[in-house]
Amino acid sequence: MRAPIIQPLHIRSTDEDCITAADIEAWAKVERALSGKREACRKLRIITGRMANG
């Protein structure tokens, strides 16, 4: 059984601390862009490797 987390009363969540739907959408866009970049780099390495090996 986990012990409850006790926070002092002066620590309150603010709007800046909350994750919004817009934050999630922006994160998803970044993840898709990075995934596309990784795939492009992988393909380039394969093509470059084939050219180097003849």
N, C-alpha and C positions, 0 to 999 in steps of 0.2 A: 504494500500500500504506500502510495506516495504521500509525502508531507505537503500540505498546502504552502504555496508561496505567499509570504506576507510582505506587502509593500507599505512603506510609510505613507501616511495620508498626504504628504506634500508632493508626492510623485503622482502626477495625473497625466493621462493620455491627452495629447493635443491633436489638432487637425493634422499637424505635420507628421505625427507618429502613425497615422492611420494610412493603410494601403487602400487606394481607390481603384475602381475599375479602369480608370485611365492609366494608372501606374502599371496594372497588369497587362493592359494592351500594349503599352510602350515596351515593357519587358519582353513580351512575345515577339514584337517586331525586331528587337535587338537579337533575340535568340535565333529567329529565322535568318536574319542577315549574317550572323556568325556561322550558322550552319551552312549557308550557301557559300560563304567564303572558304570554309574548311573543305567542302566538296570540290570547289574549283581548284584549290591548292593540291588536293589529292589527285585530281585528274591531271593537273600540270606535272606533278611528280611522275606519274605513270607515263605520260607522253615523253617527258624529258628522259626518263630512264630507258625507254624503248629506243629513242634516238641515240643515246650514248652507247647502248649495247648493240647497235647495228641494225 
